[in-house]
Amino acid sequence: MITIEVLISLLILFLVIATSITTIKQLYIIRKKQVDYENVYRVVLNIKDSIQENICRKTMSKEGMQNGFQYIVSCKKIDELKNYKTENEINGEKGNIGNFLLELYQVTLQVQQDTFQKKYYYYKTLVKKPM
């Protein structure tokens, strides 16, 4: 006959095995998500570095594919001002009257792969120099 102590020890052993298996499965899921987010992070940084000034000035949008991710980049002009000059001793002018035109754009970067979709926003400042 099986005693009560053996039954309790078998129950404890079963619980230890069940919780170990569940923990290993959760760690695998977390590791897979971490790798996916690392890939997204790399792609977003690569796309951000490859965006040039002419995208915001001329086309205002760009679509493409990089490392298995489909992306859409769009620019929206927020503001433009001339550079600020301090008061000049000769003519006493001050304010946004400089020679350089500064443009502020909001860049929206949308990344998509299968069911994963994420939007990122950042700001880009462009300078138009006098001719």
Secondary structure, DSSP 8 states (H G I E B T S, - for coil): ---HHHHHHHHHHHHHHHHHHHHHHHHHHHHHHHHHHHHHHHHHHHHHHH--HHIIIIISEEEEEETTEEEEEEEEEEEEEE--B---TTT---BS--S-EEEEEEEEEEEEETTEEEEEEEEEEEEE---
